[in-house]
Amino acid sequence: MTTSPPQPTPKVSINFFDLLAFSRPTLEGINGRLAMIVFVATMEMELSDGQDVFAQISNGEIPWFLGTNIVLSLASLIPNLIC
């Protein structure tokens, strides 16, 4: 009786575009983190200054919003790139 050799396990691709594929949970994690941070930050600004979302946007908060999105997106991708 002959036995077949064990099959090698496929390597997980850490290509940047493969990490952002819809079959991976990376996008859902990034989207969830960003949604939670934006919601909490928006509510904090509204409670502390009394400004609604549209007033915050018109007062020049977009660079902070974009910077936070970039930093949190990269921070969410780093653990997947290291493994």
C-alpha positions in Angstrom: 0.0 0.0 0.0 1.4 3.4 -1.0 0.6 6.6 0.6 0.6 9.9 -1.1 2.9 12.6 0.2 1.2 15.4 2.2 0.0 18.3 0.1 1.8 21.6 0.8 -0.3 24.3 2.2 -0.8 27.3 -0.2 1.0 30.4 0.8 -1.1 33.4 1.6 -0.4 36.3 -0.7 0.6 39.6 0.9 0.5 41.6 -2.3 -1.1 45.0 -1.6 -3.8 44.5 -4.1 -4.6 41.0 -2.8 -5.0 42.4 0.7 -7.7 44.8 -0.6 -9.6 42.0 -2.4 -13.3 41.5 -1.5 -12.5 38.0 -0.4 -10.4 39.3 2.5 -11.7 40.9 5.7 -9.3 43.8 5.4 -11.7 46.3 3.7 -14.4 45.6 6.2 -12.1 46.2 9.1 -10.8 49.5 7.7 -14.3 50.6 6.9 -15.6 49.7 10.4 -12.7 51.4 12.2 -13.1 54.6 10.1 -16.8 54.7 10.6 -16.4 54.4 14.4 -13.7 57.1 14.6 -15.6 59.5 12.4 -18.8 59.0 14.3 -17.2 59.5 17.7 -15.2 62.5 16.6 -18.2 64.2 14.9 -20.3 63.7 18.0 -17.5 65.0 20.3 -17.2 68.2 18.2 -20.9 68.7 18.1 -21.3 68.3 21.8 -18.3 70.5 22.7 -18.7 73.3 20.2 -22.3 73.0 19.2 -21.4 72.7 15.5 -23.2 70.3 13.3 -21.5 68.2 10.7 -21.9 70.7 7.9 -20.5 73.5 10.0 -17.5 71.3 10.8 -16.9 70.6 7.2 -17.2 74.2 6.2 -14.7 75.3 8.9 -11.9 73.4 7.3 -12.0 70.0 9.0 -11.4 68.1 5.8 -7.6 67.9 6.1 -7.9 66.3 9.5 -10.5 63.9 8.2 -8.4 62.8 5.3 -5.2 62.5 7.4 -7.1 60.4 10.0 -8.4 58.1 7.2 -4.9 57.6 5.7 -3.3 56.9 9.1 -6.0 54.4 10.2 -6.1 52.7 6.8 -2.3 52.2 6.9 -2.4 51.1 10.5 -5.1 48.5 9.6 -3.0 47.2 6.7 0.4 46.9 8.5 -0.5 43.7 10.5 -1.5 42.0 7.2 1.6 43.1 5.4 4.0 41.8 8.2 2.5 38.3 8.4 
